[in-house]
Every structure is written in C-alpha cells, then in structure tokens.
Amino acid sequence: MRYVSTLTSDRPGHRVLTTFGVRRLALIAGVLVGVASGTAEAAGRLAARIGTEEIRCAAAEASDARSCALEVLREIRTRAEQRYVDADALHATADEIEALRAYERAFARHDREQRARKLVEVESRLVHLDAEMGAAERERLTEFHTVLQRLAAYEADVARGAEAPPEIDTATLAHWIEQTKLDAALYRRYGGTVGLKAAGAYAHSARATLVAAYMRQEPVEVADAEIERHLLTALWAPPAIVFRGDTPDFTPFWLRPLVPSYIGP
C-alpha cells in the first residue's frame, strides 16, 4: 500500500512401519518443508519501498512477517527522526555532550561508592548473621557477595591502569541528547499521549505521527499486506506506561538531581 492520505504401533514390542506410518511421516516431512520454504520466502520478500529504494526482509535479517515489519518500522522511524533533527537543528552541542559525560562520570562514582559500602555490609551479614540465615538466604547473599567482589576487582584494575575505564562513545551521548530534544519538540507540535520509560517521558503519539507523516511525504510503499498490518499495529500501539499528569516534563535525566541507585539484596 502506498501512503498518500491515511494509514490506516502392531504387536507389543515390535515396531512396524505401516502404510499409515509412511503417510504420516510424509505429511510431517511436507509440513517441515513447507515451514522451511515459508521462512525462506518470508526472508526474501519485498518488505517496502522508501522512494525508489527497496527494503527486503532478508536485508533486515528477519524470517517472519512480524519481525520484518518491526525492522522496517525501525528503519523508517530512524530516517524520519533524523530528518526532523536536521530540519529543526536539534543536534547535540559540545557543551551538552560534556554535561552528559560529566553526569555519567558522577553517577559511576556514586554507584562505585555505594557498591563498596554494600560489599562491607554483605560481608558483615555473612560473618555475624550466618547462624540465623536459612540456606536460601545464605546462597543468595553469597552469590551477591561474589558479584560485588568481581566488580570491586575490576574497578581496582581500572584504577591502576590495568583496564581501560568504561566510557560511553560520543555518538551514543549525542543520540541520547537529540532524542530528548526531539521528544520536547514533537510534543510541542503534535501533543498526544506521552509514555514513560526509565529515562523519563517521551512523546509516544507525536513520534508515531511524525513517522506517519514521513511515510506519506517520502512516500513509503509497503508492498506486502501482512507486513503492513504488523507495521501499523506496532506504529500505533499504546505505550506500556502512560503519563497521567497534566504537563509532561521532558527534562533529560542528566539535568536532574543524582538519584541514589538501588543495590540489593
């Protein structure tokens, strides 16, 4: 569909291969061949055209219509969002990237200090409360203690230069920043339902509207009806968690106060 206006077994102990058995095996073999050929057909089918560019399921490494549709949608969404970022100059600046990198370093220090305190606490519990623990709790604490020790050893290696310090690459940081700017800009323009994720609010409906507009303008043609159905279902599916307040806050997490992370048990 081209998008122009709307998206709308004989004796005991003996095994005898009877005629029925042969037919049954043939039927099973036929089903298996059908599944294999169907998978190959799905992988090779034309999924969509974006302008004059063809996208096939095999290129998206998808072997069924639904996964193919999700990969096609991901590609369309990426293109649509990048176009909007470019058009509205929402690119991450050097100062914004440095602010986010500083937050990540501060959070890593905070997390490291909290794990160190937790390691001392767990060791104390294993030594002083061992007689009071059940077997399940002792096993759980021992496993957790092992994890904390492994992390502490790794961080000691980093501190003495034996391991490279973990660092998020600049492209990833820039992408996070641009996505946050995009959410605020799209919500101002389109409004709609806002979803919530661990990182904060995002403009769920507005992002879908942007993709729909891109599919009309490019135009995008989905040649396979089954793929189209899965694509549209995924595009307009509601968010897992819906924001219920009056005004969503799109302030990025790195500009919020550092929240203590939870380290259990």
N, C-alpha and C positions, 0 to 999 in steps of 0.2 A: 504494500500500500504506500502510495506517495502522500506525504503530509503537506496539504495545501491550506486546509482551513481548521479541521478539528482532529483530535486524536481519539480520537475516540478509543507260580510254583507247583506236578505230578507227584510222585511218591515221596514220602518223607525221607530226607537225607539225599535226595537226588535233585540235581538242577538240570532241567531240560529246556532248551531254547525252543519254544513252540512258535507256531506261525504268529500267534498273538504277540509273543515276546519280540519277534523280529519287527512286527509292525510298530510296536511300542517304541523300540529303540530307534526305528526310522523316524517316528514322529518327534522324539526328543532331539535327534540329530537335526531334523529340519527346523525345529524351534531355535536351537543354538545357532544354526547357520543364519536363520532369519535375524536373530538378535545381533550377530556379528555384522551382517550386511547392513542392518538398520543403523548400527553405530557408525559404520564407515560412511554410509550415505549421509547421516546427520553431520558428520565431521566435514564432508566435502561440499555440503550445500551452501548456496549463496545466502548469506545472512542479511546483508543490507548494502545499499549504495549510499555513500555520502558524496553528493555531487556526482562526479564521474568515477570516484574511487570505489572499488568493490571490496567488501569485507566478508570473508568466508569463515565458517565455524572452525575449520582446521587451523586457520591463522590465529584464531582466538584460543586454540588448544582446548576446545570444547567438544564433547562427544554426544551431547544430547541438546535438545532444543532449548530447555530452560537455562542450562549453564551457558549456552551460546548467546542467548538473549541477554543474560546478565553481563557478559563480556562486551557485547555490542553496546549496551547501555552505558557501561563504564567508559568506553571509548568516546561515545557521543557526549557524555557528561563532561569528560575531561576537556574536550575541544570547546564545548560551549562555555565552560567556566573560564578557560584561558582567554577566549575571545573577549569576555566581559572584563576580565582583569586588565587586559591590554587596552581596551577601549576606554575604561574609566581610570586608567593609571593607578591601579591598586597594588602595584608591585611593592615588595618589601624593600625598605631602605636599609642602608648600612647601620644606622643608629638603631632601627627596630630589630635587626638581626643580632646586634651586640647586646641589646637589652634582654632578648630571649635567651641568648647564650649565657649571660650573667645569671639569669634566673635558674637555668638548668644546672649551672655550677653550684649555686647556693642550695638548691634542692638536693643535689648529690651529697654536699657536705652535711646537710641536715639529716639525710637518710643514713649516711655513714655513721654519724654520731649516735643516732637512735639505735642502729643495729648493734653498735658496740655496747650500749647500755643494756640492750636486750640480751646479749650474749652473757654478760655478767649475771643478769637476773636468772637466766635459764640454768647456768652452771650452779648457782646457789640453790635453786629449787631441786636440781638433781642430787646435790650433795646432802642438803639438810632435810628435804621432804621425801626422800626416797622411800622410807618405810610406810609413808602414808599414801603413796600412789598405787593405783591399780596398774595392771600390766599394760593396758591400752594407753593410759595417760603417759606412763614411763616411755613406751615406744614412740609415742608422738613427740614428746619432748626431746628424746634422744635424736630422732631424725631432724628435728628443727635445729638442735644444737649443732649437728653436723653441717647443715646448710650455712648457718651463721659463721662457723669456723672456716668453711671454704671461702666464703665471701671476705672474711677478715684477712685470710691468707692472700687472696687475690689483691686486695687493696694495699696490703703491705708490699707486695711485689710492685705495684704501680708506684707507690711512694718512693721506693728505692731505685726506680728506673728499669726494673726487670720486665715490666709490662707497659705497653703504651696506655696512657689514660683514655678512658672511653670518651668519645666526642661525637656529637651529632653533626653530620655534614651540613654545610651552609645551604645547599639546595633544599634539604628537608626543613630546615628552620624557615627559609624563605617561603616554602609552600604552606607551612602552618600559619604564618603571618598573613599571607594572601588569602587563605581560606577564611580566616577570621574577618578580614576586611570585606570579603565577598559576602559573607552572611549579613553583615550590617547593611551593606549597600543594597542587596537584593530584598531584604525585609523592608527597607525604606521605600523601595519601588513597588513591590508586589504585595507585601503583607502576607497574610495566610498563617497556616499552622506552623508553630515552632516546636522543634523536637529538642530533647535533652540527651546529652552524652556525658561521659566522664569529664571531658574537656570543657563542657558548658553548653550554652544554647546554640542552635543552628537553624537557619531559615529553611525548614523542610519543604513546605509547599512552594516557596519562592524559587528554590533550586529546581523543583520539578517544572515550574512554569518557564524558567529560563531554558531548560532542555527542550521543552515542547516548542518554544519559540524558535530555537535553533534548528529543530527538525523541520519546521515549516520554511524557514528562510534559506537553508542550505541548498536545496532541500534534501531531506533524508528519505530514502525509499526502502521499506522493509518488504522484501520480495516473498517471504515465507510467512503464511498466516499464523502458524503455530509459534514461530519465533516472535512475531509481532504481538501475539496475545500475552506471552510471558513478559515481553519487554514493557508493555503498557501496564501490566499488573504490578511489576516491580517499580515502575516510574511513579505511579500514583498510590502506592501502598502507604498507609499511615505510619508515622514514626512509632518506634517501640515505646517511647516515653514522650508524652505530650506536655509541653509547658502550659500551665494553667493560670498563670498570673496575668496581670494587666499589661505590663510592659516588659518585654524580654530584655535581658542585659547581655549584650554581645562583647562585654569587656573580656579580652583574652586572659587566659589563666595566668600568664606570666606577669600581668599587670595587677593581679590580685594579691592580697597578703599570703605569705607562705603558710600553707595549712599543714599541720603535723600529719605525717603519713601513719597508717596503722601497720604495725608489725606484730603478728601473732605467732604462736598462741599465748 
